[in-house]
């Protein structure tokens, strides 16, 4: 069996919906899973349960052969013990520390030389050279985002959890950072679970997409599968397919499929016959 | 500080009882608190007996006894500013530190404490100043033993009783100036809030 992280748990809030999540993430190499869905779907709760910031009422979370949560056995690993990197939506940079202080915060235990090497590496990777002595309040939104990412990557986590990493930014910065974030994540050797409600972000970053709504994961698959073949009308509505018509496939020929809808026949290009896909076609 | 930390982060449903106990000295007449502390220190109580067996002399009417009573009496003046300062630190910063692998204690020392330093200094200064000026508890628990448990405020009372108004005025002025300077420091540190009575 390949190394993977598995999670299957339930989290209840007083007066709120029950959040149920079942996920599998491949471990040990770069792989980005995007948890995609509208606001209030329970995405952040899933992330917080994986991070150890919330305690699920029922279920199991296992990282390779390490149990993080097992409610039957009373196992609940602390956030400190999980070796994760968690990027908060508003970055949660320490306002009393400089950029360098924030980045080296979690690697205090390493010797001075190693700390310097890692700091220099992170400053270079995230293009923060020259900003070492600034405080978070003196940085732009995009710079803050990069410092927060540098801070979590500096300690080389085993799993990266990103909560709406680009949502606090203005549109042009978001556009620019999206590509950067993708290349940074591709260069890491750890899996990432990224929460977003922005389908462009999901398409740009994802190797796999899990669509979530109403506290449930409705469909999991490659962006191609999820965005061009939504499993049901709910997923279609969430991923932005605007028109849903129920029909019956009556025939296939030369990469075209014929649908009978009422007394009309429609022709559609089969997704498997095209290499690129368009989410809204 | 541990009490303030616990009060800030505990979700225990009966927490308000502990909050009330800590705040009691704010509303109780000092003589009431002093009376209970004196009874608790006395030779008939287990605390008094235990202390005597351990140290060899009773707790009441000693400097140590006075110190203990003063800590109790000034507790809300330290705990309330500490609690409101800790509570004002964004919980996300604390969580961020935890997810970065930093222990709860180290997170408190490296994030919570530096970010609530104004409230902590306020608590320290206020409780110190309040202890300087206390009267009733000191008289009940400490007695009035020159060189051991006679405090500035009791000294003023003694001087007035002895009709030595000049001596009383001198000491009173020192206490007045000290209190003013102390409060000025507190308000200079916290320009935007009403710190002597922190709202939570």
Interface residues (C-beta under 8 A of the other chain):
Chain A: X51 X52 X53 X78 X79 X80 X82 X83 X84 X85 X86 X88 X90 X92 X94 X95 X96 X105 X106 X151 X152 X155
Chain B: X90 X92 X93 X95 X96 X97 X98 X99 X100 X101 X102 X103 X110 X111 X114 X115
